[in-house]
Amino acid sequence: MGGRREVRREGISGAAGARRRRALTGAPRSATIRRVDRRSTSAIGLAGKRALVTGAGSRGIGRAIAEALAAAGADVAVHYYGDGALAGDLVSAIRASGRAALALPADLAEPEAARALVRHAIESLGGLDILVCCAATLSRVPFLELTDSEWDRVHAVNLRGYFVTAQEAARHMVARGAGGRIVMVSSVNQVSVNRGIAHYAATKGGVMQLAKAMALELAPAGITVNLIAPGTIETDLNRGFLADPGNRQSKLGSIPMQRIGRPEDVAGAAVFLASEAAAYVTGATVVVDGGLTLE
Protein backbone atom coordinates (compact mmCIF):
# COMPACT_ATOMS: atom_id res chain seq x y z
CA MET A 1 0.00 0.00 0.00
CA GLY A 2 1.65 3.20 -1.15
CA GLY A 3 2.02 6.32 0.96
CA ARG A 4 -0.61 9.05 0.62
CA ARG A 5 0.55 11.71 -1.72
CA GLU A 6 0.23 15.24 -0.44
CA VAL A 7 -1.35 17.58 -2.91
CA ARG A 8 -0.39 21.23 -2.51
CA ARG A 9 -3.22 23.51 -3.61
CA GLU A 10 -2.66 26.79 -5.35
CA GLY A 11 -3.66 29.75 -3.24
CA ILE A 12 -2.38 32.32 -0.84
CA SER A 13 -2.30 30.30 2.38
CA GLY A 14 0.63 29.68 4.68
CA ALA A 15 3.85 31.69 4.88
CA ALA A 16 4.10 32.06 1.12
CA GLY A 17 0.53 33.31 1.03
CA ALA A 18 1.23 35.82 3.77
CA ARG A 19 4.18 37.14 1.79
CA ARG A 20 2.00 37.39 -1.30
CA ARG A 21 -0.74 39.25 0.58
CA ARG A 22 1.81 41.72 1.92
CA ALA A 23 3.07 42.29 -1.60
CA LEU A 24 -0.47 42.91 -2.87
CA THR A 25 -1.57 45.22 -0.05
CA GLY A 26 1.69 46.90 0.84
CA ALA A 27 1.20 45.90 4.48
CA PRO A 28 4.34 45.60 6.62
CA ARG A 29 5.33 42.18 7.94
CA SER A 30 4.16 42.99 11.45
CA ALA A 31 0.77 44.33 10.40
CA THR A 32 -2.26 42.61 11.94
CA ILE A 33 -5.98 43.03 11.44
CA ARG A 34 -7.57 44.69 14.45
CA ARG A 35 -10.78 43.15 15.74
CA VAL A 36 -13.65 45.39 14.68
CA ASP A 37 -16.13 46.64 17.26
CA ARG A 38 -19.43 45.02 16.32
CA ARG A 39 -21.28 48.26 17.16
CA SER A 40 -19.78 49.91 14.10
CA THR A 41 -20.52 47.09 11.67
CA SER A 42 -23.99 46.00 12.73
CA ALA A 43 -27.12 47.90 11.71
CA ILE A 44 -27.70 51.01 13.78
CA GLY A 45 -30.53 50.04 16.10
CA LEU A 46 -32.36 51.92 18.82
CA ALA A 47 -34.49 49.12 20.24
CA GLY A 48 -35.55 49.88 23.78
CA LYS A 49 -34.59 53.55 23.54
CA ARG A 50 -36.98 56.39 24.33
CA ALA A 51 -36.81 59.67 22.44
CA LEU A 52 -38.35 63.12 22.47
CA VAL A 53 -38.24 65.09 19.23
CA THR A 54 -39.23 68.76 19.41
CA GLY A 55 -40.75 70.34 16.34
CA ALA A 56 -41.89 66.98 14.98
CA GLY A 57 -45.51 67.95 14.41
CA SER A 58 -44.93 69.41 10.97
CA ARG A 59 -43.93 68.27 7.48
CA GLY A 60 -40.27 69.04 8.04
CA ILE A 61 -37.04 67.76 9.53
CA GLY A 62 -38.47 66.99 12.98
CA ARG A 63 -41.10 64.69 11.54
CA ALA A 64 -38.56 62.86 9.37
CA ILE A 65 -36.29 62.37 12.38
CA ALA A 66 -39.14 61.05 14.54
CA GLU A 67 -40.07 58.58 11.79
CA ALA A 68 -36.46 57.45 11.40
CA LEU A 69 -35.91 56.97 15.14
CA ALA A 70 -39.07 54.88 15.34
CA ALA A 71 -38.00 52.84 12.30
CA ALA A 72 -34.72 52.15 14.12
CA GLY A 73 -36.67 50.80 17.12
CA ALA A 74 -37.17 53.76 19.46
CA ASP A 75 -40.38 54.81 21.20
CA VAL A 76 -41.01 58.48 20.41
CA ALA A 77 -42.68 61.47 22.03
CA VAL A 78 -43.68 63.89 19.27
CA HIS A 79 -43.71 67.57 20.24
CA TYR A 80 -45.85 70.02 18.33
CA TYR A 81 -47.02 73.62 18.61
CA GLY A 82 -50.37 74.79 17.29
CA ASP A 83 -52.49 72.44 15.19
CA GLY A 84 -51.97 68.87 16.37
CA ALA A 85 -53.41 67.12 13.30
CA LEU A 86 -50.04 66.36 11.69
CA ALA A 87 -48.59 65.23 15.01
CA GLY A 88 -51.58 62.93 15.50
CA ASP A 89 -51.08 61.40 12.07
CA LEU A 90 -47.40 60.81 12.83
CA VAL A 91 -48.19 59.16 16.16
CA SER A 92 -50.69 56.85 14.47
CA ALA A 93 -48.11 55.87 11.85
CA ILE A 94 -45.46 55.14 14.49
CA ARG A 95 -47.85 53.05 16.54
CA ALA A 96 -48.86 51.13 13.43
CA SER A 97 -45.19 50.20 13.01
CA GLY A 98 -45.18 48.61 16.46
CA ARG A 99 -43.51 51.38 18.45
CA ALA A 100 -45.00 53.44 21.28
CA ALA A 101 -45.68 57.09 20.51
CA LEU A 102 -47.54 60.08 21.85
CA ALA A 103 -48.06 63.71 20.86
CA LEU A 104 -47.24 66.50 23.32
CA PRO A 105 -48.08 70.18 22.76
CA ALA A 106 -45.93 73.01 24.10
CA ASP A 107 -44.90 76.57 23.35
CA LEU A 108 -41.13 76.34 23.69
CA ALA A 109 -40.86 80.11 23.89
CA GLU A 110 -42.17 79.68 27.44
CA PRO A 111 -39.51 78.13 29.71
CA GLU A 112 -41.95 76.45 32.08
CA ALA A 113 -43.88 74.93 29.20
CA ALA A 114 -40.63 73.61 27.73
CA ARG A 115 -39.59 72.03 31.02
CA ALA A 116 -43.05 70.52 31.50
CA LEU A 117 -42.82 69.03 28.01
CA VAL A 118 -39.64 67.13 28.89
CA ARG A 119 -41.05 65.95 32.22
CA HIS A 120 -44.24 64.76 30.53
CA ALA A 121 -42.23 62.81 27.96
CA ILE A 122 -40.14 61.19 30.70
CA GLU A 123 -43.22 60.21 32.67
CA SER A 124 -45.10 58.88 29.64
CA LEU A 125 -42.20 56.90 28.15
CA GLY A 126 -40.78 55.74 31.49
CA GLY A 127 -37.54 57.62 30.95
CA LEU A 128 -35.62 59.43 28.23
CA ASP A 129 -32.51 58.25 26.38
CA ILE A 130 -32.55 60.59 23.40
CA LEU A 131 -33.48 64.24 22.97
CA VAL A 132 -33.58 65.82 19.52
CA CYS A 133 -34.05 69.59 19.55
CA CYS A 134 -35.55 70.59 16.23
CA ALA A 135 -38.27 73.17 16.91
CA ALA A 136 -37.36 76.46 15.28
CA THR A 137 -38.81 79.55 13.71
CA LEU A 138 -37.53 81.70 10.87
CA SER A 139 -38.43 85.07 9.43
CA ARG A 140 -36.63 87.09 6.78
CA VAL A 141 -36.18 90.71 7.79
CA PRO A 142 -33.47 93.17 6.67
CA PHE A 143 -31.19 94.02 9.57
CA LEU A 144 -32.12 97.72 9.63
CA GLU A 145 -35.80 96.79 9.87
CA LEU A 146 -35.42 94.14 12.57
CA THR A 147 -37.43 94.95 15.69
CA ASP A 148 -36.65 94.12 19.31
CA SER A 149 -39.78 92.01 19.53
CA GLU A 150 -38.88 89.91 16.47
CA TRP A 151 -35.33 89.42 17.74
CA ASP A 152 -36.70 88.26 21.10
CA ARG A 153 -39.32 85.98 19.52
CA VAL A 154 -36.81 84.08 17.40
CA HIS A 155 -34.28 83.80 20.23
CA ALA A 156 -36.93 82.56 22.68
CA VAL A 157 -37.69 79.53 20.49
CA ASN A 158 -34.44 78.84 18.65
CA LEU A 159 -31.93 79.35 21.45
CA ARG A 160 -33.58 79.52 24.87
CA GLY A 161 -35.99 76.76 23.87
CA TYR A 162 -33.04 74.51 23.08
CA PHE A 163 -31.30 75.44 26.32
CA VAL A 164 -34.31 74.75 28.53
CA THR A 165 -35.34 71.42 26.99
CA ALA A 166 -31.74 70.18 26.84
CA GLN A 167 -31.04 71.17 30.43
CA GLU A 168 -34.18 69.42 31.70
CA ALA A 169 -33.37 66.28 29.71
CA ALA A 170 -29.72 66.30 30.80
CA ARG A 171 -30.67 66.57 34.46
CA HIS A 172 -32.80 63.45 34.07
CA MET A 173 -30.05 61.59 32.19
CA VAL A 174 -27.42 62.46 34.79
CA ALA A 175 -29.68 61.44 37.67
CA ARG A 176 -30.49 58.13 35.96
CA GLY A 177 -26.80 57.41 35.49
CA ALA A 178 -27.09 55.59 32.15
CA GLY A 179 -25.80 58.25 29.77
CA GLY A 180 -27.80 59.65 26.90
CA ARG A 181 -27.84 61.35 23.54
CA ILE A 182 -28.72 64.98 22.81
CA VAL A 183 -28.89 66.04 19.18
CA MET A 184 -29.40 69.68 18.25
CA VAL A 185 -30.59 70.48 14.75
CA SER A 186 -28.90 73.76 13.93
CA SER A 187 -28.11 75.12 10.45
CA VAL A 188 -25.19 75.93 8.20
CA ASN A 189 -26.01 79.46 9.35
CA GLN A 190 -24.25 78.66 12.62
CA VAL A 191 -21.06 79.55 10.71
CA SER A 192 -22.31 81.31 7.57
CA VAL A 193 -24.82 84.08 6.95
CA ASN A 194 -27.31 85.29 4.37
CA ARG A 195 -29.10 88.59 3.99
CA GLY A 196 -32.22 89.11 6.03
CA ILE A 197 -31.58 86.48 8.72
CA ALA A 198 -29.25 88.18 11.20
CA HIS A 199 -31.49 87.24 14.11
CA TYR A 200 -31.84 83.63 12.95
CA ALA A 201 -28.10 83.20 12.30
CA ALA A 202 -27.34 84.60 15.75
CA THR A 203 -29.49 81.90 17.35
CA LYS A 204 -27.81 79.14 15.35
CA GLY A 205 -24.35 80.37 16.29
CA GLY A 206 -25.55 80.37 19.89
CA VAL A 207 -26.87 76.81 19.57
CA MET A 208 -23.48 75.66 18.26
CA GLN A 209 -21.64 77.12 21.24
CA LEU A 210 -24.29 75.86 23.66
CA ALA A 211 -23.91 72.31 22.31
CA LYS A 212 -20.13 72.42 22.60
CA ALA A 213 -20.27 73.70 26.17
CA MET A 214 -22.81 71.03 27.09
CA ALA A 215 -20.71 68.32 25.44
CA LEU A 216 -17.72 69.34 27.53
CA GLU A 217 -19.60 69.34 30.84
CA LEU A 218 -21.77 66.27 30.25
CA ALA A 219 -19.15 63.94 28.78
CA PRO A 220 -18.15 62.47 32.18
CA ALA A 221 -21.78 61.37 32.62
CA GLY A 222 -21.73 59.47 29.32
CA ILE A 223 -24.00 61.98 27.62
CA THR A 224 -23.05 63.04 24.10
CA VAL A 225 -24.19 66.34 22.61
CA ASN A 226 -23.90 66.87 18.87
CA LEU A 227 -25.18 69.14 16.14
CA ILE A 228 -26.64 68.62 12.69
CA ALA A 229 -26.23 71.57 10.33
CA PRO A 230 -28.64 71.26 7.40
CA GLY A 231 -28.29 73.42 4.34
CA THR A 232 -31.28 74.35 2.17
CA ILE A 233 -33.99 71.80 2.91
CA GLU A 234 -37.54 71.65 1.53
CA THR A 235 -39.49 72.40 4.71
CA ASP A 236 -42.33 74.64 5.83
CA LEU A 237 -39.76 77.22 6.99
CA ASN A 238 -38.25 77.45 3.50
CA ARG A 239 -41.25 76.64 1.32
CA GLY A 240 -42.35 80.25 0.79
CA PHE A 241 -38.83 81.38 -0.04
CA LEU A 242 -38.23 78.49 -2.44
CA ALA A 243 -41.58 79.01 -4.15
CA ASP A 244 -40.01 81.98 -5.91
CA PRO A 245 -38.36 80.54 -9.06
CA GLY A 246 -35.51 83.03 -8.82
CA ASN A 247 -34.71 82.09 -5.24
CA ARG A 248 -34.86 78.38 -6.03
CA GLN A 249 -32.60 78.69 -9.04
CA SER A 250 -30.12 80.80 -7.09
CA LYS A 251 -29.94 78.18 -4.35
CA LEU A 252 -29.58 75.33 -6.81
CA GLY A 253 -26.70 77.16 -8.44
CA SER A 254 -24.78 77.18 -5.15
CA ILE A 255 -25.33 73.50 -4.26
CA PRO A 256 -22.82 71.13 -5.91
CA MET A 257 -25.28 68.22 -5.74
CA GLN A 258 -27.72 70.39 -7.73
CA ARG A 259 -30.85 69.67 -5.73
CA ILE A 260 -32.65 71.02 -2.70
CA GLY A 261 -32.33 68.78 0.34
CA ARG A 262 -35.17 66.70 1.73
CA PRO A 263 -36.00 66.20 5.42
CA GLU A 264 -35.10 62.52 5.02
CA ASP A 265 -31.54 63.57 4.13
CA VAL A 266 -31.14 64.91 7.66
CA ALA A 267 -32.87 62.07 9.50
CA GLY A 268 -30.13 59.51 8.90
CA ALA A 269 -27.57 61.72 10.62
CA ALA A 270 -29.84 61.99 13.65
CA VAL A 271 -30.24 58.21 13.93
CA PHE A 272 -26.47 57.78 13.76
CA LEU A 273 -25.79 60.39 16.45
CA ALA A 274 -28.50 58.87 18.67
CA SER A 275 -27.03 55.37 18.39
CA GLU A 276 -24.23 53.42 20.03
CA ALA A 277 -22.28 53.73 16.78
CA ALA A 278 -21.68 57.37 17.76
CA ALA A 279 -20.79 56.63 21.39
CA TYR A 280 -17.40 58.37 21.07
CA VAL A 281 -18.68 61.36 19.08
CA THR A 282 -19.48 64.51 21.05
CA GLY A 283 -19.32 68.24 20.43
CA ALA A 284 -19.31 67.59 16.69
CA THR A 285 -21.32 68.98 13.80
CA VAL A 286 -22.58 66.80 10.96
CA VAL A 287 -23.13 69.04 7.95
CA VAL A 288 -25.95 67.93 5.63
CA ASP A 289 -25.98 70.46 2.81
CA GLY A 290 -25.21 68.76 -0.51
CA GLY A 291 -21.86 70.55 -0.59
CA LEU A 292 -23.31 74.06 -0.17
CA THR A 293 -20.59 75.20 2.23
CA LEU A 294 -17.65 73.73 0.33
CA GLU A 295 -16.99 76.98 -1.51
ABEGO torsion letter per residue (X at the ends): XBBBBBBBBBEABEAAAAAAAAAAAGBBAABBBBBBBAAAABBBBABGBBBBBBGAABABAAAAAAAAAAAAGBBBBBBBBEBAAAAAAAAAAAAAAGBBBBBBBBBAABAAAAAAAAAAAAAAAGEBABBBBABBBBBBBBAAABBAAAAAAAAAAAAAAAAAAAAAAAAAAAAAGAEEBBBBBBBAAAABBBBGAAAAAAAAAAAAAAAAAAAAAAAAAGBBBBBBBBBBBBBAAAAAAAABAAAAAAAAAABAAGBBBBAAAAAAAAAAAABAAAAABBGBBBBBAGGAAAX
